[in-house]
C-alpha cells in the first residue's frame, strides 16, 4: 500500500458517464481518493452517504472527492443516482489504479481467501503527494475523519 509522502503517479479512469478523468486534472487542489469494494452494498452505501452528507465541507475547502471501485461506469451511475451522490465515482475495472495503490488485496471470509478491494482512503496535497492514509477505513466515520485530518495540512 502506498505510504504518506509518496508522490502519486498520474492515472486515467472513466466516471459514471464514461468521461475520462486524470489525476493530473486536479493538480493544485487537495484530493481525497477513497477505494471501496462494491456499489450499493451496506458498508459502501454507508460510506458514500457519509461523503455525500459532508460534501459541502469538502467543496467549501476546494477538496475533490473521488470514489474508486472495480464496478462498471453503469453500476456507478445507478449507485450515484439512487443515493444522490454529488462526487466523482471512477471505474477501475482492470484494477490498474487499485494495484498502483495496493488496495486490491487478499481477504478472508469464513476461512476462505479471495481477492477484493480494501476499503482504504488516501488524502493528496496540491502536488499529488499523499498526506494521510486511512487503511481499513470505517464506513461511518471515514468522511469525518478526513475532514479532521484536512485541518492539519
Buried (B, 14 or more C-beta within 10 A) or exposed (E): EBEEEBEBEEBEBBBBEEEEBEBEEBEEBBBBBBBBBBBBBEBBBBBBBBBBEBBEBBEEEEBBBBBBBBBBBEBBBBBBEEBEBEBBBBBBEEEEBBEBBBBBEEEEEEEEEEEBBBBBBBBBBEEBEBBBBBEEBBBEBBBBBBBEBBEEE
